[in-house]
């Protein structure tokens, strides 16, 4: 947990400097989500950090020659950020496309999606979505 101070130097009503103590969270690094394991299967696992009220940060690990299951979410969008490994992904029934470290995929509300690990090492990516 991290404490930090936010100051507004031109407060709208008083024109005075107003500071507020906020509590935030710095994660441990190495792209870990510092959450709880919510799925643990032989071919993939998911760790969710639900610290925020309206968003979840998840980390998914997919083993070589495995995939996530095809699914969609009504009511929220997702962002996938690929960190380690290589794979492919499909949105709805569109053509598959390759994914690798540094790739970011925006997934609109209700879009079905699936990720395959096509490499020889674990495929790890972050998922960010609204609750």
PEWO-V678880 format. One record per residue. RES is the residue in three letters. PSI is psi in whole degrees, -180 to 180 (none if undefined). OMEGA is omega in degrees with one decimal (999 if undefined). Layout:
RES,PSI,OMEGA + RES,PSI,OMEGA
//
This chain:
UNK,143,-178.2 + UNK,135,173.9 + UNK,136,176.1 + UNK,157,-176.9 + UNK,132,175.7 + UNK,126,-179.1 + UNK,137,173.9 + UNK,108,-174.0 + UNK,-15,-179.7 + UNK,63,-179.3 + UNK,133,-172.5 + UNK,-46,-174.6 + UNK,-41,-172.9 + UNK,-21,-176.0 + UNK,4,-178.8 + UNK,165,175.1 + UNK,125,179.2 + UNK,129,179.4 + UNK,148,-179.4 + UNK,135,176.6 + UNK,125,178.6 + UNK,149,176.3 + UNK,124,178.8 + UNK,-172,179.5 + UNK,127,171.0 + UNK,127,-178.7 + UNK,167,-168.8 + UNK,-13,-177.6 + UNK,-180,-179.6 + UNK,27,175.0 + UNK,18,176.9 + UNK,150,-177.7 + UNK,-9,179.5 + UNK,43,-178.8 + UNK,-155,179.7 + UNK,146,178.4 + UNK,121,-179.7 + UNK,-21,175.5 + UNK,131,177.3 + UNK,93,178.8 + UNK,170,-179.2 + UNK,-28,-176.4 + UNK,-15,177.1 + UNK,160,177.2 + UNK,156,-180.0 + UNK,134,175.6 + UNK,122,-176.5 + UNK,134,170.2 + UNK,110,-177.1 + UNK,34,-178.9 + UNK,-40,-177.9 + UNK,154,-177.1 + UNK,-37,-171.3 + UNK,1,-178.9 + UNK,154,175.4 + UNK,140,172.9 + UNK,121,-179.3 + UNK,151,171.5 + UNK,130,179.9 + UNK,134,174.6 + UNK,126,177.3 + UNK,129,-179.7 + UNK,158,177.6 + UNK,144,179.1 + UNK,29,178.4 + UNK,176,-179.4 + UNK,164,168.6 + UNK,164,177.1 + UNK,150,179.1 + UNK,129,-177.2 + UNK,170,175.4 + UNK,166,-178.7 + UNK,121,172.9 + UNK,131,174.1 + UNK,-5,173.3 + UNK,154,177.7 + UNK,165,178.9 + UNK,155,171.1 + UNK,127,174.9 + UNK,133,177.0 + UNK,113,-175.3 + UNK,131,-171.8 + UNK,-48,-177.3 + UNK,148,176.3 + UNK,179,178.9 + UNK,152,-179.5 + UNK,-164,174.4 + UNK,161,-176.4 + UNK,153,176.7 + UNK,134,174.5 + UNK,128,-174.5 + UNK,-133,178.6 + UNK,21,177.9 + UNK,170,178.6 + UNK,147,174.1 + UNK,152,175.6 + UNK,154,-178.1 + UNK,149,174.7 + UNK,144,-177.6 + UNK,169,179.7 + UNK,134,-178.4 + UNK,-16,178.8 + UNK,142,176.9 + UNK,131,-179.9 + UNK,127,176.5 + UNK,127,-176.0 + UNK,110,-179.1 + UNK,159,177.7 + UNK,130,174.8 + UNK,-2,-178.6 + UNK,127,174.1 + UNK,147,-177.3 + UNK,155,178.6 + UNK,147,179.7 + UNK,135,177.0 + UNK,138,172.3 + UNK,111,-178.5 + UNK,1,-177.6 + UNK,-176,-177.8 + UNK,1,178.1 + UNK,172,178.3 + UNK,143,172.4 + UNK,123,-178.3 + UNK,133,177.0 + UNK,158,177.0 + UNK,145,176.4 + UNK,130,178.5 + UNK,129,-178.7 + UNK,158,177.6 + UNK,150,179.9 + UNK,none,999
//
